[in-house]
Amino acid sequence: MTYAVIKMRSIAKMKPDIRRTLELLNLDRTNHCVLIEDNAHYNGMLRKVKDYVAWGNVDGETLSVLLEKRGMLEGRKRLTNAYVKDRTAFDDIGSLAKAVAEGEATLRDVPELKPVLRLHPPRKGHKGIKKPFPEGVLGFHGTDINELLLTMR
């Protein structure tokens, strides 16, 4: 299982240990997204930064849309189906996304792919960045993270 983690708040007035944890997660800027696996180490990091990020279980369809629109290679080139077919064992972006969402592969399997997806701010806004998930957008979303990711595609 793979988590999508989105940084929702800025680093203003943030404690140094939380800032360092966000750096370790490769979340340097607001609206950046990374994909991490579900294990005890990452779960501890997510508990520490829960007031600054939104995360949840990403599915293959949503991840496919994100990789097509926001997947970038080194040199500011877009990720394409042809590139994935030539450089990996997968036929297209959809099959790669499904394998990553199920935990069978990682984005590191694609050479020169940047580990961070730079997302757009949510269309029509979000519920707020100061409250946890049912009332705002911070914290664990479960499978509802896919709706947030699609508004930020």
ABEGO torsion letter per residue (X at the ends): XBBBBBBABBABGBBAAAAAAAAAAGBABBGBBBBBBBBAAAAAAAAAAAAABBBBBBBAAAAAAAAAAABBBBGGBBBBAAAAAAABABABAAAAAAAAAAGABBAAABBGBBABBBBBBBBGEBAEAABBAAABABEBAEAAAAAAAAAAX
